[in-house]
Amino acid sequence: MPQHPVHLLGAGPVGCLAAILLAQRGFKAIIHERRPDSRRQGAYGGRSINLALSNRGFLALAAARLEAEIQSVGLPMPGRLIHDRQGQVQFQAYGKEGQAIYSLSRAGLNYKLMDLAQLQGVQIHFESRCVDVLLAQHELVLEHQGEIHHEPYHVLLGTDGSYSALRYAMQKTDRFDYSQSYLPHGYKELHIPPTQGGEFAMNPDGLHIWPRGQYMMIALPNPDRSFTCTLFQPYEADPERGVQEGLQDLQSDEEILRFFKRDFKDAVPLMPTLLEDFRKNATSSLVTVRCSPWNYGPSCIMGDAAHAIVPFYGQGLNCGLEDVRKLMELVDAVGLHPESDQQAWANVLETFATTRKPDGDAIAQLALDNFIEMRDKVADPRFVFQKNLEARMQEQFAGQWTPLYTQVTFEPLTPYHQAYRNGQVQQALMDRIIDRIYSSLSEQDHGNMNLIDPIIQQELHAIGQA
Ligand SMILES: Cc1cc2nc3c(=O)[nH]c(=O)nc-3n(C[C@H](O)[C@H](O)[C@H](O)COP(=O)(O)OP(=O)(O)OC[C@H]3O[C@@H](n4cnc5c(N)ncnc54)[C@H](O)[C@@H]3O)c2cc1C
């Protein structure tokens, strides 16, 4: 029986992990990557660009036995460090003692996955850009050093990111649903170097947030003791909503410095290259892509190609890596092997696409909702009260209350769509509990759990009866 390779587009983290796990199952995997080999080219310009990985990502990486190694080079962030306008910093835990998300170098993670893929025999063709996919003929159109050539595929996985060539080909087929929407905000990456003594300039044990209503800045620690900051700011001013200047208004040195000194006063002295970084680093946009179906015959999109989301839940890559874990579960359940025919693959890809799509939609919405939480609500006393109450409820009423953030971030076996639904029910319940506390108890009793616990119990009981 002939053995059929699996073709993949894109050697990002999702494509590499998928190729590794296929190779482990005996499949020949071939990746076409548009860029040159970033390990040689230093595509990341020497600066640390990081992201937060959590339990869903680690569970998927565990299948490649990379979980412990990746986690050991990450910096644990057990909570948020909220900076107010006066420079006061307040810690809000993400979960229980011992739970943390991890700040990791994007480049480091991608390099590790590429190394392992090649070690497992995966072929990565660099500077091999997919310019079209002829879906009916099962043929890739590739461009390499200015030459175009066609390559037939047996199975094709589109792991080529938010501007996927495979998705673009699918968009031209009948009854393909597609929407993309941009936030009015752009983002810009900035830098806080280590101190002259080589130490972190701020506390490294958390994700720093400067919430400012309609906009915010965040900072994640790097192993080299620097921080990567990201400013999320509307492109245009909107004074009625408290946005005095948009990104496009920050042109002169004076305008940039005035803005930062007013809103991020405590960060400015830690950012000696602020003006240089602000000018040099590109402003990027924030897109949400929703589409359906993700599969077409023996081809399927995964990762950002299927569900590009805004970064505010820190779940984009976690979700993409989880896609791979879910697909492999189906491959194993059906017993696909290198001789399996296209129809067998098409069936598996259809099951993957239909069962996974609700999770893609749920995390896209959660990520949009979390932007409002991060940039605005974290500074709101009612929100802080809710977080404290949630921690208490998780401890006191174990099994009856798991905070939404915990379900999304630390409980990888709870599907995103389930967490989303639970979150909706819980928020309504929480609103009722807080309304009752605020209306029936005096302010000095807002910490009196002897009075608060019965209210919680009654509301939990009521929901149990519903
Ligand atoms: C500002 C920001 C912060 C983020 N923070 C987090 C975070 O904290 N946690 C988290 O989990 N996620 C985060 N994300 C999301 C995360 O970066 C993405 O979800 C993740 O990179 C997606 O991986 P991927 O492999 O699907 O796509 P990509 O990483 O985009 O990789 C796609 C690959 O395909 C290649 N490619 C593209 N087109 C073609 C083509 N036509 N032919 C061949 N190759 C092609 C590209 O060169 C690339 O190598 C963040 C995103 C942004 C923008």
The ligand as a Tripos MOL2 file, in Angstrom:
@<TRIPOS>MOLECULE
LIG
   53    58     1     0     0
SMALL
NO_CHARGES

@<TRIPOS>ATOM
      1 C1          0.1000   41.0290   20.5430 C.3       1 LIG1
      2 C2         -0.2150   39.5640   20.6390 C.ar      1 LIG1
      3 C3         -0.0690   38.9250   21.8560 C.ar      1 LIG1
      4 C4         -0.3850   37.5690   21.9780 C.ar      1 LIG1
      5 N1         -0.2800   36.9760   23.1960 N.ar      1 LIG1
      6 C5         -0.6280   35.6870   23.3380 C.ar      1 LIG1
      7 C6         -0.5400   35.0570   24.6140 C.ar      1 LIG1
      8 O1         -0.1440   35.6770   25.6070 O.2       1 LIG1
      9 N2         -0.8990   33.7460   24.7090 N.ar      1 LIG1
     10 C7         -1.3500   33.0210   23.6280 C.ar      1 LIG1
     11 O2         -1.6780   31.8250   23.7900 O.2       1 LIG1
     12 N3         -1.4410   33.5990   22.4130 N.ar      1 LIG1
     13 C8         -1.0890   34.9020   22.2330 C.ar      1 LIG1
     14 N4         -1.1740   35.4840   21.0120 N.ar      1 LIG1
     15 C9         -1.6670   34.6930   19.8790 C.3       1 LIG1
     16 C10        -0.5830   33.8250   19.2650 C.3       1 LIG1
     17 O3          0.5210   34.6240   18.8920 O.3       1 LIG1
     18 C11        -1.1480   33.1030   18.0490 C.3       1 LIG1
     19 O4         -2.3870   32.5020   18.3900 O.3       1 LIG1
     20 C12        -0.2080   32.0170   17.5650 C.3       1 LIG1
     21 O5          1.0100   32.5720   17.1340 O.3       1 LIG1
     22 C13        -0.8490   31.2430   16.3990 C.3       1 LIG1
     23 O6          0.0060   30.2310   15.9820 O.3       1 LIG1
     24 P1         -0.1410   29.6400   14.5160 P.3       1 LIG1
     25 O7          0.9490   28.6210   14.3960 O.co2     1 LIG1
     26 O8         -1.5560   29.2510   14.2630 O.co2     1 LIG1
     27 O9          0.1250   30.8690   13.5390 O.3       1 LIG1
     28 P2          1.4370   31.7600   13.3680 P.3       1 LIG1
     29 O10         2.2060   31.8300   14.6190 O.co2     1 LIG1
     30 O11         0.9700   33.0250   12.7460 O.co2     1 LIG1
     31 O12         2.3080   30.9300   12.3130 O.3       1 LIG1
     32 C14         1.9040   30.8390   10.9580 C.3       1 LIG1
     33 C15         3.1090   30.4600   10.1170 C.3       1 LIG1
     34 O13         2.6660   30.3140    8.7680 O.3       1 LIG1
     35 C16         3.5650   30.9770    7.8940 C.3       1 LIG1
     36 N5          2.7830   31.3630    6.6990 N.ar      1 LIG1
     37 C17         1.8590   32.3490    6.5940 C.ar      1 LIG1
     38 N6          1.3600   32.3930    5.3450 N.ar      1 LIG1
     39 C18         1.9810   31.4180    4.6360 C.ar      1 LIG1
     40 C19         1.8860   30.9830    3.2790 C.ar      1 LIG1
     41 N7          1.0520   31.5660    2.4100 N.pl3     1 LIG1
     42 N8          2.6720   29.9450    2.8850 N.ar      1 LIG1
     43 C20         3.5330   29.3300    3.7670 C.ar      1 LIG1
     44 N9          3.6730   29.7420    5.0660 N.ar      1 LIG1
     45 C21         2.8940   30.7430    5.4870 C.ar      1 LIG1
     46 C22         4.0560   32.1670    8.7070 C.3       1 LIG1
     47 O14         5.2820   32.6620    8.2180 O.3       1 LIG1
     48 C23         4.1860   31.5410   10.1080 C.3       1 LIG1
     49 O15         5.4410   30.9450   10.3060 O.3       1 LIG1
     50 C24        -0.8520   36.8350   20.8530 C.ar      1 LIG1
     51 C25        -0.9760   37.4720   19.6160 C.ar      1 LIG1
     52 C26        -0.6740   38.8160   19.5110 C.ar      1 LIG1
     53 C27        -0.8400   39.4940   18.1730 C.3       1 LIG1
@<TRIPOS>BOND
     1     1     2 1
     2     2     3 ar
     3     2    52 ar
     4     3     4 ar
     5     4     5 ar
     6     4    50 ar
     7     5     6 ar
     8     6     7 ar
     9     6    13 1
    10     7     8 2
    11     7     9 ar
    12     9    10 ar
    13    10    11 2
    14    10    12 ar
    15    12    13 ar
    16    13    14 ar
    17    14    15 1
    18    14    50 ar
    19    15    16 1
    20    16    17 1
    21    16    18 1
    22    18    19 1
    23    18    20 1
    24    20    21 1
    25    20    22 1
    26    22    23 1
    27    23    24 1
    28    24    25 2
    29    24    26 1
    30    24    27 1
    31    27    28 1
    32    28    29 2
    33    28    30 1
    34    28    31 1
    35    31    32 1
    36    32    33 1
    37    33    34 1
    38    33    48 1
    39    34    35 1
    40    35    36 1
    41    35    46 1
    42    36    37 ar
    43    36    45 ar
    44    37    38 ar
    45    38    39 ar
    46    39    40 ar
    47    39    45 ar
    48    40    41 1
    49    40    42 ar
    50    42    43 ar
    51    43    44 ar
    52    44    45 ar
    53    46    47 1
    54    46    48 1
    55    48    49 1
    56    50    51 ar
    57    51    52 ar
    58    52    53 1
@<TRIPOS>SUBSTRUCTURE
     1 LIG1         1 GROUP 0 **** ****
